[in-house]
């Protein structure tokens, strides 16, 4: 079974009336999600990147320029992650 079948791409009509394709997925290619599948959580001092699968893959604490606690976004095997 190919990963294209697993992505469940769905055609939808967007607000302009054009046909749009929904490409959201929780599949990791070589251990990584596509960058568009991340959202930011932050408080103006630090930020975490949360994947559509619920994982926190990048987080620096207590400030933006602090060393990262989770860095799976940079290194799948050694970076660390928080999974929900």
PDB file of N, CA, C and O in Angstrom:
ATOM      1  N   UNK A   1       0.842  -1.181   0.000  1.00  0.00           N
ATOM      2  CA  UNK A   1       0.000   0.000   0.000  1.00  0.00           C
ATOM      3  C   UNK A   1       0.888   1.244   0.000  1.00  0.00           C
ATOM      4  O   UNK A   1       1.827   1.330   0.792  1.00  0.00           O
ATOM      5  N   UNK A   2       0.613   2.174  -0.847  1.00  0.00           N
ATOM      6  CA  UNK A   2       1.458   3.360  -0.952  1.00  0.00           C
ATOM      7  C   UNK A   2       1.033   4.419   0.058  1.00  0.00           C
ATOM      8  O   UNK A   2      -0.094   4.412   0.553  1.00  0.00           O
ATOM      9  N   UNK A   3       1.961   5.333   0.353  1.00  0.00           N
ATOM     10  CA  UNK A   3       1.658   6.392   1.317  1.00  0.00           C
ATOM     11  C   UNK A   3       0.668   7.392   0.752  1.00  0.00           C
ATOM     12  O   UNK A   3      -0.027   8.062   1.517  1.00  0.00           O
ATOM     13  N   UNK A   4       0.585   7.512  -0.561  1.00  0.00           N
ATOM     14  CA  UNK A   4      -0.392   8.440  -1.171  1.00  0.00           C
ATOM     15  C   UNK A   4      -1.799   7.988  -0.802  1.00  0.00           C
ATOM     16  O   UNK A   4      -2.656   8.823  -0.515  1.00  0.00           O
ATOM     17  N   UNK A   5      -2.053   6.668  -0.805  1.00  0.00           N
ATOM     18  CA  UNK A   5      -3.374   6.166  -0.434  1.00  0.00           C
ATOM     19  C   UNK A   5      -3.670   6.471   1.029  1.00  0.00           C
ATOM     20  O   UNK A   5      -4.813   6.766   1.376  1.00  0.00           O
ATOM     21  N   UNK A   6      -2.661   6.404   1.889  1.00  0.00           N
ATOM     22  CA  UNK A   6      -2.839   6.629   3.314  1.00  0.00           C
ATOM     23  C   UNK A   6      -3.098   8.091   3.656  1.00  0.00           C
ATOM     24  O   UNK A   6      -3.673   8.374   4.707  1.00  0.00           O
ATOM     25  N   UNK A   7      -2.696   9.020   2.810  1.00  0.00           N
ATOM     26  CA  UNK A   7      -2.837  10.443   3.108  1.00  0.00           C
ATOM     27  C   UNK A   7      -4.280  10.911   3.046  1.00  0.00           C
ATOM     28  O   UNK A   7      -4.600  11.975   3.576  1.00  0.00           O
ATOM     29  N   UNK A   8      -5.156  10.147   2.417  1.00  0.00           N
ATOM     30  CA  UNK A   8      -6.571  10.482   2.331  1.00  0.00           C
ATOM     31  C   UNK A   8      -6.778  11.896   1.799  1.00  0.00           C
ATOM     32  O   UNK A   8      -7.429  12.720   2.440  1.00  0.00           O
ATOM     33  N   UNK A   9      -6.226  12.165   0.636  1.00  0.00           N
ATOM     34  CA  UNK A   9      -6.383  13.485   0.020  1.00  0.00           C
ATOM     35  C   UNK A   9      -7.834  13.670  -0.402  1.00  0.00           C
ATOM     36  O   UNK A   9      -8.425  12.797  -1.038  1.00  0.00           O
ATOM     37  N   UNK A  10      -8.387  14.795  -0.048  1.00  0.00           N
ATOM     38  CA  UNK A  10      -9.796  15.070  -0.301  1.00  0.00           C
ATOM     39  C   UNK A  10      -9.917  16.373  -1.070  1.00  0.00           C
ATOM     40  O   UNK A  10      -9.288  17.366  -0.707  1.00  0.00           O
ATOM     41  N   UNK A  11     -10.707  16.381  -2.113  1.00  0.00           N
ATOM     42  CA  UNK A  11     -10.946  17.615  -2.859  1.00  0.00           C
ATOM     43  C   UNK A  11     -12.084  18.377  -2.199  1.00  0.00           C
ATOM     44  O   UNK A  11     -13.108  17.794  -1.844  1.00  0.00           O
ATOM     45  N   UNK A  12     -11.898  19.686  -2.036  1.00  0.00           N
ATOM     46  CA  UNK A  12     -12.896  20.541  -1.422  1.00  0.00           C
ATOM     47  C   UNK A  12     -12.989  21.835  -2.204  1.00  0.00           C
ATOM     48  O   UNK A  12     -12.072  22.186  -2.946  1.00  0.00           O
ATOM     49  N   UNK A  13     -14.089  22.542  -2.041  1.00  0.00           N
ATOM     50  CA  UNK A  13     -14.257  23.854  -2.639  1.00  0.00           C
ATOM     51  C   UNK A  13     -13.845  24.882  -1.587  1.00  0.00           C
ATOM     52  O   UNK A  13     -14.393  24.886  -0.485  1.00  0.00           O
ATOM     53  N   UNK A  14     -12.881  25.760  -1.914  1.00  0.00           N
ATOM     54  CA  UNK A  14     -12.455  26.782  -0.959  1.00  0.00           C
ATOM     55  C   UNK A  14     -13.365  28.002  -1.059  1.00  0.00           C
ATOM     56  O   UNK A  14     -14.324  27.985  -1.832  1.00  0.00           O
ATOM     57  N   UNK A  15     -13.089  29.055  -0.300  1.00  0.00           N
ATOM     58  CA  UNK A  15     -13.956  30.231  -0.222  1.00  0.00           C
ATOM     59  C   UNK A  15     -14.081  30.977  -1.547  1.00  0.00           C
ATOM     60  O   UNK A  15     -15.079  31.664  -1.764  1.00  0.00           O
ATOM     61  N   UNK A  16     -13.106  30.862  -2.429  1.00  0.00           N
ATOM     62  CA  UNK A  16     -13.182  31.552  -3.718  1.00  0.00           C
ATOM     63  C   UNK A  16     -13.951  30.745  -4.762  1.00  0.00           C
ATOM     64  O   UNK A  16     -14.128  31.201  -5.892  1.00  0.00           O
ATOM     65  N   UNK A  17     -14.403  29.561  -4.392  1.00  0.00           N
ATOM     66  CA  UNK A  17     -15.126  28.713  -5.325  1.00  0.00           C
ATOM     67  C   UNK A  17     -14.233  27.798  -6.129  1.00  0.00           C
ATOM     68  O   UNK A  17     -14.725  27.009  -6.935  1.00  0.00           O
ATOM     69  N   UNK A  18     -12.915  27.886  -5.925  1.00  0.00           N
ATOM     70  CA  UNK A  18     -11.961  27.037  -6.634  1.00  0.00           C
ATOM     71  C   UNK A  18     -11.869  25.674  -5.940  1.00  0.00           C
ATOM     72  O   UNK A  18     -12.094  25.555  -4.735  1.00  0.00           O
ATOM     73  N   UNK A  19     -11.540  24.674  -6.716  1.00  0.00           N
ATOM     74  CA  UNK A  19     -11.330  23.346  -6.175  1.00  0.00           C
ATOM     75  C   UNK A  19      -9.980  23.318  -5.471  1.00  0.00           C
ATOM     76  O   UNK A  19      -8.959  23.655  -6.072  1.00  0.00           O
ATOM     77  N   UNK A  20      -9.966  22.920  -4.212  1.00  0.00           N
ATOM     78  CA  UNK A  20      -8.726  22.866  -3.432  1.00  0.00           C
ATOM     79  C   UNK A  20      -8.519  21.444  -2.942  1.00  0.00           C
ATOM     80  O   UNK A  20      -9.483  20.708  -2.731  1.00  0.00           O
ATOM     81  N   UNK A  21      -7.282  21.063  -2.763  1.00  0.00           N
ATOM     82  CA  UNK A  21      -6.963  19.722  -2.304  1.00  0.00           C
ATOM     83  C   UNK A  21      -6.484  19.775  -0.861  1.00  0.00           C
ATOM     84  O   UNK A  21      -5.593  20.556  -0.526  1.00  0.00           O
ATOM     85  N   UNK A  22      -7.070  18.954  -0.015  1.00  0.00           N
ATOM     86  CA  UNK A  22      -6.694  18.873   1.392  1.00  0.00           C
ATOM     87  C   UNK A  22      -5.536  17.884   1.504  1.00  0.00           C
ATOM     88  O   UNK A  22      -5.726  16.687   1.287  1.00  0.00           O
ATOM     89  N   UNK A  23      -4.339  18.369   1.841  1.00  0.00           N
ATOM     90  CA  UNK A  23      -3.156  17.508   1.883  1.00  0.00           C
ATOM     91  C   UNK A  23      -2.674  17.264   3.301  1.00  0.00           C
ATOM     92  O   UNK A  23      -1.543  16.821   3.501  1.00  0.00           O
ATOM     93  N   UNK A  24      -3.525  17.549   4.298  1.00  0.00           N
ATOM     94  CA  UNK A  24      -3.107  17.306   5.682  1.00  0.00           C
ATOM     95  C   UNK A  24      -2.934  15.814   5.922  1.00  0.00           C
ATOM     96  O   UNK A  24      -3.726  15.003   5.441  1.00  0.00           O
ATOM     97  N   UNK A  25      -1.903  15.460   6.662  1.00  0.00           N
ATOM     98  CA  UNK A  25      -1.698  14.067   7.015  1.00  0.00           C
ATOM     99  C   UNK A  25      -0.818  13.988   8.255  1.00  0.00           C
ATOM    100  O   UNK A  25      -0.118  14.942   8.593  1.00  0.00           O
ATOM    101  N   UNK A  26      -0.858  12.866   8.915  1.00  0.00           N
ATOM    102  CA  UNK A  26      -0.035  12.637  10.092  1.00  0.00           C
ATOM    103  C   UNK A  26       1.069  11.639   9.789  1.00  0.00           C
ATOM    104  O   UNK A  26       1.661  11.075  10.709  1.00  0.00           O
ATOM    105  N   UNK A  27       1.356  11.412   8.508  1.00  0.00           N
ATOM    106  CA  UNK A  27       2.376  10.449   8.130  1.00  0.00           C
ATOM    107  C   UNK A  27       3.749  11.092   8.156  1.00  0.00           C
ATOM    108  O   UNK A  27       3.939  12.191   7.635  1.00  0.00           O
ATOM    109  N   UNK A  28       4.683  10.418   8.751  1.00  0.00           N
ATOM    110  CA  UNK A  28       6.057  10.913   8.810  1.00  0.00           C
ATOM    111  C   UNK A  28       6.866  10.242   7.711  1.00  0.00           C
ATOM    112  O   UNK A  28       6.944   9.015   7.650  1.00  0.00           O
ATOM    113  N   UNK A  29       7.466  11.046   6.844  1.00  0.00           N
ATOM    114  CA  UNK A  29       8.341  10.546   5.795  1.00  0.00           C
ATOM    115  C   UNK A  29       9.758  10.560   6.337  1.00  0.00           C
ATOM    116  O   UNK A  29      10.280  11.614   6.698  1.00  0.00           O
ATOM    117  N   UNK A  30      10.371   9.407   6.392  1.00  0.00           N
ATOM    118  CA  UNK A  30      11.719   9.262   6.959  1.00  0.00           C
ATOM    119  C   UNK A  30      11.795   9.830   8.374  1.00  0.00           C
ATOM    120  O   UNK A  30      12.841  10.334   8.783  1.00  0.00           O
ATOM    121  N   UNK A  31      10.702   9.753   9.119  1.00  0.00           N
ATOM    122  CA  UNK A  31      10.689  10.205  10.508  1.00  0.00           C
ATOM    123  C   UNK A  31      10.275  11.647  10.707  1.00  0.00           C
ATOM    124  O   UNK A  31      10.234  12.117  11.843  1.00  0.00           O
ATOM    125  N   UNK A  32       9.967  12.363   9.641  1.00  0.00           N
ATOM    126  CA  UNK A  32       9.637  13.787   9.747  1.00  0.00           C
ATOM    127  C   UNK A  32       8.266  14.076   9.156  1.00  0.00           C
ATOM    128  O   UNK A  32       7.875  13.484   8.150  1.00  0.00           O
ATOM    129  N   UNK A  33       7.534  14.998   9.794  1.00  0.00           N
ATOM    130  CA  UNK A  33       6.293  15.516   9.221  1.00  0.00           C
ATOM    131  C   UNK A  33       6.636  16.632   8.246  1.00  0.00           C
ATOM    132  O   UNK A  33       7.671  17.280   8.399  1.00  0.00           O
ATOM    133  N   UNK A  34       5.793  16.871   7.247  1.00  0.00           N
ATOM    134  CA  UNK A  34       5.997  18.056   6.406  1.00  0.00           C
ATOM    135  C   UNK A  34       5.895  19.315   7.272  1.00  0.00           C
ATOM    136  O   UNK A  34       5.118  19.335   8.226  1.00  0.00           O
ATOM    137  N   UNK A  35       6.650  20.345   6.967  1.00  0.00           N
ATOM    138  CA  UNK A  35       6.702  21.551   7.795  1.00  0.00           C
ATOM    139  C   UNK A  35       5.331  22.211   7.927  1.00  0.00           C
ATOM    140  O   UNK A  35       5.052  22.848   8.942  1.00  0.00           O
ATOM    141  N   UNK A  36       4.475  22.068   6.918  1.00  0.00           N
ATOM    142  CA  UNK A  36       3.149  22.681   7.005  1.00  0.00           C
ATOM    143  C   UNK A  36       2.237  21.968   7.995  1.00  0.00           C
ATOM    144  O   UNK A  36       1.136  22.446   8.268  1.00  0.00           O
ATOM    145  N   UNK A  37       2.671  20.838   8.535  1.00  0.00           N
ATOM    146  CA  UNK A  37       1.889  20.098   9.518  1.00  0.00           C
ATOM    147  C   UNK A  37       2.297  20.431  10.949  1.00  0.00           C
ATOM    148  O   UNK A  37       2.047  19.644  11.861  1.00  0.00           O
ATOM    149  N   UNK A  38       2.917  21.581  11.151  1.00  0.00           N
ATOM    150  CA  UNK A  38       3.300  22.034  12.488  1.00  0.00           C
ATOM    151  C   UNK A  38       2.582  23.323  12.837  1.00  0.00           C
ATOM    152  O   UNK A  38       2.338  24.167  11.975  1.00  0.00           O
ATOM    153  N   UNK A  39       2.248  23.466  14.101  1.00  0.00           N
ATOM    154  CA  UNK A  39       1.670  24.702  14.615  1.00  0.00           C
ATOM    155  C   UNK A  39       2.547  25.218  15.742  1.00  0.00           C
ATOM    156  O   UNK A  39       3.268  24.450  16.379  1.00  0.00           O
ATOM    157  N   UNK A  40       2.484  26.512  15.985  1.00  0.00           N
ATOM    158  CA  UNK A  40       3.308  27.126  17.034  1.00  0.00           C
ATOM    159  C   UNK A  40       2.488  27.343  18.293  1.00  0.00           C
ATOM    160  O   UNK A  40       1.330  27.757  18.243  1.00  0.00           O
ATOM    161  N   UNK A  41       3.117  27.053  19.421  1.00  0.00           N
ATOM    162  CA  UNK A  41       2.547  27.341  20.734  1.00  0.00           C
ATOM    163  C   UNK A  41       3.590  28.174  21.456  1.00  0.00           C
ATOM    164  O   UNK A  41       4.736  27.741  21.578  1.00  0.00           O
ATOM    165  N   UNK A  42       3.232  29.344  21.932  1.00  0.00           N
ATOM    166  CA  UNK A  42       4.235  30.181  22.576  1.00  0.00           C
ATOM    167  C   UNK A  42       3.633  31.252  23.458  1.00  0.00           C
ATOM    168  O   UNK A  42       2.418  31.449  23.493  1.00  0.00           O
ATOM    169  N   UNK A  43       4.529  31.953  24.185  1.00  0.00           N
ATOM    170  CA  UNK A  43       4.101  33.001  25.104  1.00  0.00           C
ATOM    171  C   UNK A  43       4.945  34.271  24.950  1.00  0.00           C
ATOM    172  O   UNK A  43       5.100  35.019  25.915  1.00  0.00           O
ATOM    173  N   UNK A  44       5.485  34.525  23.775  1.00  0.00           N
ATOM    174  CA  UNK A  44       6.348  35.660  23.446  1.00  0.00           C
ATOM    175  C   UNK A  44       7.728  35.567  24.079  1.00  0.00           C
ATOM    176  O   UNK A  44       8.552  36.456  23.863  1.00  0.00           O
ATOM    177  N   UNK A  45       8.006  34.537  24.843  1.00  0.00           N
ATOM    178  CA  UNK A  45       9.349  34.311  25.405  1.00  0.00           C
ATOM    179  C   UNK A  45       9.971  33.034  24.860  1.00  0.00           C
ATOM    180  O   UNK A  45      11.187  32.947  24.689  1.00  0.00           O
ATOM    181  N   UNK A  46       9.132  32.052  24.590  1.00  0.00           N
ATOM    182  CA  UNK A  46       9.590  30.772  24.052  1.00  0.00           C
ATOM    183  C   UNK A  46       8.526  30.230  23.117  1.00  0.00           C
ATOM    184  O   UNK A  46       7.420  30.765  23.041  1.00  0.00           O
ATOM    185  N   UNK A  47       8.866  29.167  22.409  1.00  0.00           N
ATOM    186  CA  UNK A  47       7.931  28.591  21.440  1.00  0.00           C
ATOM    187  C   UNK A  47       8.141  27.080  21.349  1.00  0.00           C
ATOM    188  O   UNK A  47       9.250  26.575  21.525  1.00  0.00           O
ATOM    189  N   UNK A  48       7.056  26.384  21.072  1.00  0.00           N
ATOM    190  CA  UNK A  48       7.116  24.953  20.798  1.00  0.00           C
ATOM    191  C   UNK A  48       6.443  24.720  19.455  1.00  0.00           C
ATOM    192  O   UNK A  48       5.479  25.405  19.112  1.00  0.00           O
ATOM    193  N   UNK A  49       6.942  23.763  18.705  1.00  0.00           N
ATOM    194  CA  UNK A  49       6.307  23.369  17.447  1.00  0.00           C
ATOM    195  C   UNK A  49       5.597  22.039  17.673  1.00  0.00           C
ATOM    196  O   UNK A  49       6.219  21.037  18.027  1.00  0.00           O
ATOM    197  N   UNK A  50       4.297  22.050  17.465  1.00  0.00           N
ATOM    198  CA  UNK A  50       3.464  20.876  17.682  1.00  0.00           C
ATOM    199  C   UNK A  50       3.025  20.321  16.338  1.00  0.00           C
ATOM    200  O   UNK A  50       2.532  21.061  15.486  1.00  0.00           O
ATOM    201  N   UNK A  51       3.203  19.016  16.147  1.00  0.00           N
ATOM    202  CA  UNK A  51       2.803  18.362  14.906  1.00  0.00           C
ATOM    203  C   UNK A  51       1.328  18.020  14.906  1.00  0.00           C
ATOM    204  O   UNK A  51       0.698  17.989  15.963  1.00  0.00           O
ATOM    205  N   UNK A  52       0.768  17.762  13.734  1.00  0.00           N
ATOM    206  CA  UNK A  52      -0.637  17.387  13.622  1.00  0.00           C
ATOM    207  C   UNK A  52      -0.930  16.047  14.278  1.00  0.00           C
ATOM    208  O   UNK A  52      -2.093  15.716  14.508  1.00  0.00           O
ATOM    209  N   UNK A  53       0.105  15.273  14.584  1.00  0.00           N
ATOM    210  CA  UNK A  53      -0.084  14.005  15.285  1.00  0.00           C
ATOM    211  C   UNK A  53      -0.009  14.177  16.801  1.00  0.00           C
ATOM    212  O   UNK A  53      -0.035  13.190  17.536  1.00  0.00           O
ATOM    213  N   UNK A  54       0.084  15.431  17.279  1.00  0.00           N
ATOM    214  CA  UNK A  54       0.080  15.712  18.714  1.00  0.00           C
ATOM    215  C   UNK A  54       1.444  15.745  19.370  1.00  0.00           C
ATOM    216  O   UNK A  54       1.530  15.976  20.576  1.00  0.00           O
ATOM    217  N   UNK A  55       2.505  15.524  18.630  1.00  0.00           N
ATOM    218  CA  UNK A  55       3.842  15.509  19.224  1.00  0.00           C
ATOM    219  C   UNK A  55       4.428  16.922  19.290  1.00  0.00           C
ATOM    220  O   UNK A  55       4.140  17.769  18.444  1.00  0.00           O
ATOM    221  N   UNK A  56       5.246  17.156  20.300  1.00  0.00           N
ATOM    222  CA  UNK A  56       6.024  18.394  20.390  1.00  0.00           C
ATOM    223  C   UNK A  56       7.413  18.034  19.879  1.00  0.00           C
ATOM    224  O   UNK A  56       8.145  17.299  20.542  1.00  0.00           O
ATOM    225  N   UNK A  57       7.781  18.545  18.710  1.00  0.00           N
ATOM    226  CA  UNK A  57       9.032  18.150  18.067  1.00  0.00           C
ATOM    227  C   UNK A  57      10.135  19.186  18.194  1.00  0.00           C
ATOM    228  O   UNK A  57      11.289  18.893  17.882  1.00  0.00           O
ATOM    229  N   UNK A  58       9.807  20.391  18.646  1.00  0.00           N
ATOM    230  CA  UNK A  58      10.840  21.404  18.864  1.00  0.00           C
ATOM    231  C   UNK A  58      10.393  22.320  19.987  1.00  0.00           C
ATOM    232  O   UNK A  58       9.273  22.831  19.971  1.00  0.00           O
ATOM    233  N   UNK A  59      11.281  22.532  20.981  1.00  0.00           N
ATOM    234  CA  UNK A  59      10.950  23.380  22.117  1.00  0.00           C
ATOM    235  C   UNK A  59      12.235  23.874  22.767  1.00  0.00           C
ATOM    236  O   UNK A  59      13.083  23.078  23.168  1.00  0.00           O
ATOM    237  N   UNK A  60      12.371  25.184  22.867  1.00  0.00           N
ATOM    238  CA  UNK A  60      13.484  25.811  23.575  1.00  0.00           C
ATOM    239  C   UNK A  60      12.931  26.432  24.855  1.00  0.00           C
ATOM    240  O   UNK A  60      11.873  27.061  24.840  1.00  0.00           O
ATOM    241  N   UNK A  61      13.648  26.254  25.955  1.00  0.00           N
ATOM    242  CA  UNK A  61      13.180  26.768  27.243  1.00  0.00           C
ATOM    243  C   UNK A  61      14.358  27.295  28.034  1.00  0.00           C
ATOM    244  O   UNK A  61      15.405  26.647  28.023  1.00  0.00           O
ATOM    245  N   UNK A  62      14.267  28.386  28.698  1.00  0.00           N
ATOM    246  CA  UNK A  62      13.117  29.264  28.946  1.00  0.00           C
ATOM    247  C   UNK A  62      13.000  30.415  27.954  1.00  0.00           C
ATOM    248  O   UNK A  62      12.024  31.163  28.011  1.00  0.00           O
ATOM    249  N   UNK A  63      13.983  30.588  27.024  1.00  0.00           N
ATOM    250  CA  UNK A  63      13.918  31.672  26.044  1.00  0.00           C
ATOM    251  C   UNK A  63      14.179  31.107  24.650  1.00  0.00           C
ATOM    252  O   UNK A  63      14.614  29.966  24.501  1.00  0.00           O
ATOM    253  N   UNK A  64      13.903  31.931  23.624  1.00  0.00           N
ATOM    254  CA  UNK A  64      14.120  31.512  22.233  1.00  0.00           C
ATOM    255  C   UNK A  64      15.565  31.085  21.974  1.00  0.00           C
ATOM    256  O   UNK A  64      15.805  30.137  21.227  1.00  0.00           O
ATOM    257  N   UNK A  65      16.524  31.775  22.584  1.00  0.00           N
ATOM    258  CA  UNK A  65      17.931  31.477  22.297  1.00  0.00           C
ATOM    259  C   UNK A  65      18.535  30.450  23.247  1.00  0.00           C
ATOM    260  O   UNK A  65      19.749  30.247  23.241  1.00  0.00           O
ATOM    261  N   UNK A  66      17.706  29.799  24.063  1.00  0.00           N
ATOM    262  CA  UNK A  66      18.181  28.731  24.947  1.00  0.00           C
ATOM    263  C   UNK A  66      18.376  27.446  24.157  1.00  0.00           C
ATOM    264  O   UNK A  66      17.816  27.293  23.071  1.00  0.00           O
ATOM    265  N   UNK A  67      19.161  26.528  24.688  1.00  0.00           N
ATOM    266  CA  UNK A  67      19.295  25.223  24.018  1.00  0.00           C
ATOM    267  C   UNK A  67      17.931  24.520  23.942  1.00  0.00           C
ATOM    268  O   UNK A  67      17.087  24.695  24.821  1.00  0.00           O
ATOM    269  N   UNK A  68      17.731  23.743  22.910  1.00  0.00           N
ATOM    270  CA  UNK A  68      16.438  23.072  22.737  1.00  0.00           C
ATOM    271  C   UNK A  68      16.320  21.869  23.668  1.00  0.00           C
ATOM    272  O   UNK A  68      17.293  21.159  23.922  1.00  0.00           O
ATOM    273  N   UNK A  69      15.122  21.661  24.161  1.00  0.00           N
ATOM    274  CA  UNK A  69      14.817  20.486  24.979  1.00  0.00           C
ATOM    275  C   UNK A  69      14.388  19.348  24.061  1.00  0.00           C
ATOM    276  O   UNK A  69      14.860  18.218  24.189  1.00  0.00           O
ATOM    277  N   UNK A  70      13.487  19.660  23.134  1.00  0.00           N
ATOM    278  CA  UNK A  70      13.063  18.708  22.115  1.00  0.00           C
ATOM    279  C   UNK A  70      13.505  19.251  20.763  1.00  0.00           C
ATOM    280  O   UNK A  70      13.266  20.417  20.450  1.00  0.00           O
ATOM    281  N   UNK A  71      14.150  18.406  19.960  1.00  0.00           N
ATOM    282  CA  UNK A  71      14.634  18.866  18.654  1.00  0.00           C
ATOM    283  C   UNK A  71      14.459  17.790  17.583  1.00  0.00           C
ATOM    284  O   UNK A  71      15.306  17.644  16.701  1.00  0.00           O
ATOM    285  N   UNK A  72      13.370  17.044  17.660  1.00  0.00           N
ATOM    286  CA  UNK A  72      13.120  16.012  16.653  1.00  0.00           C
ATOM    287  C   UNK A  72      13.008  16.616  15.256  1.00  0.00           C
ATOM    288  O   UNK A  72      13.295  15.949  14.262  1.00  0.00           O
ATOM    289  N   UNK A  73      12.595  17.861  15.186  1.00  0.00           N
ATOM    290  CA  UNK A  73      12.489  18.558  13.906  1.00  0.00           C
ATOM    291  C   UNK A  73      13.848  18.619  13.202  1.00  0.00           C
ATOM    292  O   UNK A  73      13.913  18.631  11.972  1.00  0.00           O
ATOM    293  N   UNK A  74      14.929  18.658  13.985  1.00  0.00           N
ATOM    294  CA  UNK A  74      16.283  18.741  13.432  1.00  0.00           C
ATOM    295  C   UNK A  74      16.958  17.383  13.286  1.00  0.00           C
ATOM    296  O   UNK A  74      17.704  17.158  12.333  1.00  0.00           O
ATOM    297  N   UNK A  75      16.696  16.470  14.235  1.00  0.00           N
ATOM    298  CA  UNK A  75      17.318  15.137  14.205  1.00  0.00           C
ATOM    299  C   UNK A  75      16.315  14.125  14.713  1.00  0.00           C
ATOM    300  O   UNK A  75      16.007  14.089  15.904  1.00  0.00           O
ATOM    301  N   UNK A  76      15.805  13.302  13.811  1.00  0.00           N
ATOM    302  CA  UNK A  76      14.770  12.341  14.131  1.00  0.00           C
ATOM    303  C   UNK A  76      15.172  11.340  15.216  1.00  0.00           C
ATOM    304  O   UNK A  76      14.348  10.969  16.052  1.00  0.00           O
ATOM    305  N   UNK A  77      16.416  10.908  15.207  1.00  0.00           N
ATOM    306  CA  UNK A  77      16.844   9.853  16.127  1.00  0.00           C
ATOM    307  C   UNK A  77      17.343  10.379  17.467  1.00  0.00           C
ATOM    308  O   UNK A  77      17.077   9.761  18.497  1.00  0.00           O
ATOM    309  N   UNK A  78      18.057  11.499  17.485  1.00  0.00           N
ATOM    310  CA  UNK A  78      18.672  11.988  18.712  1.00  0.00           C
ATOM    311  C   UNK A  78      18.001  13.238  19.281  1.00  0.00           C
ATOM    312  O   UNK A  78      18.324  13.658  20.392  1.00  0.00           O
ATOM    313  N   UNK A  79      17.092  13.824  18.549  1.00  0.00           N
ATOM    314  CA  UNK A  79      16.520  15.116  18.933  1.00  0.00           C
ATOM    315  C   UNK A  79      15.565  15.090  20.096  1.00  0.00           C
ATOM    316  O   UNK A  79      15.484  16.072  20.835  1.00  0.00           O
ATOM    317  N   UNK A  80      14.845  14.022  20.289  1.00  0.00           N
ATOM    318  CA  UNK A  80      13.875  13.939  21.363  1.00  0.00           C
ATOM    319  C   UNK A  80      12.534  14.532  20.962  1.00  0.00           C
ATOM    320  O   UNK A  80      12.456  15.406  20.099  1.00  0.00           O
ATOM    321  N   UNK A  81      11.486  14.046  21.600  1.00  0.00           N
ATOM    322  CA  UNK A  81      10.126  14.504  21.308  1.00  0.00           C
ATOM    323  C   UNK A  81       9.238  14.247  22.508  1.00  0.00           C
ATOM    324  O   UNK A  81       9.584  13.448  23.379  1.00  0.00           O
ATOM    325  N   UNK A  82       8.108  14.909  22.559  1.00  0.00           N
ATOM    326  CA  UNK A  82       7.087  14.656  23.561  1.00  0.00           C
ATOM    327  C   UNK A  82       5.856  14.211  22.804  1.00  0.00           C
ATOM    328  O   UNK A  82       5.292  14.970  22.015  1.00  0.00           O
ATOM    329  N   UNK A  83       5.436  12.972  23.046  1.00  0.00           N
ATOM    330  CA  UNK A  83       4.266  12.443  22.344  1.00  0.00           C
ATOM    331  C   UNK A  83       3.082  12.421  23.284  1.00  0.00           C
ATOM    332  O   UNK A  83       3.204  12.088  24.463  1.00  0.00           O
ATOM    333  N   UNK A  84       1.914  12.788  22.729  1.00  0.00           N
ATOM    334  CA  UNK A  84       0.708  12.786  23.560  1.00  0.00           C
ATOM    335  C   UNK A  84       0.031  11.434  23.533  1.00  0.00           C
ATOM    336  O   UNK A  84      -1.002  11.247  24.177  1.00  0.00           O
TER     337      UNK A  84
END
